[in-house]
Amino acid sequence: MKIKRVDEQGFALSEEDTDHLAGTELWFNMLKNRIIVQSIGFDQDIMKEINITNYYYIEEVHQKNSSIEEEFIHRIWFASPKDKDEFMQVLAMKKLSQDV
């Protein structure tokens, strides 16, 4: 066996996980705490900027490549309203810093 990479998944859910969770209380909670993020470029490491306390799922809704930039639309589902609110604060700070 030759191991190339090992990552901890932590609270991040896969698409398969969300399929299995459909209709559960967790799934309904996550439906209540979804946000849409449109960005130029996208780095999932942004999730490391908040103290995640519960499950989340990042869904790529759209990707558009032009010769100049790569634009994304993601839907991010949070099980915890606290995690969603903290993430929104991180996004607001990033938006403010890029507008300066």
N, C-alpha and C positions, 0 to 999 in steps of 0.2 A: 504494500500500500504506500502510495506517495501522496501526502497531504499537501495541498497547495494553499488552502485558506480556510480559516475557521472564524466565524463571527457569531457573537451572541445576538439573538433577535430581540431580547428584552420584551418591551411592551408593544413592539411593532408587529402588526398583523399582516399576513399575506392575503392575497386575493382568495386563495383556497380557504383560509381561516374564516374570512367574512362569509363565504358561501355556506360553511358549516354553521355559522352563527345566525344566519337569516331567521328572523322570527323570534329570536330569544330576547330576553330583557336587555342584555348587553347591546345587542344590535339596535334595538329601539332607542336606547340611551345615546348611542353613537349617532343615530339619525338626527337627534335634537342638537347635536354639537358639531355640525359640519360647517366648514368654511370653504370658499373658493379663492384661490390665489392665482393671479395672472402675473407672470414674471418673465424677465429676460434672463435666461439661464435658470437652473434650479439645482440646489445642492441639498440632499436630504440630511446633511450634517447640521442643518439649521435646527433640527430637533434636539441636538445636544446642547443648545443654548437655553433650554428650559428644563426644569426639574420634573420630568414626566412621572406622574403618579398612577397612571392607569393606561389601558390599551389605546392605541391609535392606529389609523390606516391611512396611507397616502395613495390616492388614486390619480393616475394621469388621465385627464379628460381630453386634452388636446395638445399637440406639439406642432409648431409651424417653423420650418427652417427657411430662412432667407439667406441671401449671400452675405448679409451683414451680421445678423444676430439670430439666436435661437429663442423662440418665444414658447412658453409653456402655460397651460392652465391645469392646476391640480385641485382636486377636492380632498380636503384633509378632514378625517373623521376623528373625533375625540370621545372617549368614554367619560372623561371628566370635564365638567364645565371649567374647573380651575385650570386645567392644562390648556384648554382652548383660550381662555382669557389671557393666560401668561404668554401663549404663542402670539396672540393678537398684539400684545404689548411689544414683543420683540419685532414683529413686522412693522409696527408704527415707528419704532426707533430707527429701524433700517430705512424706512421711507423718508423720515425726517432728515437723516444723515445724507441721503443721496440727493435730496432737494437743495442742499446748501451750496 
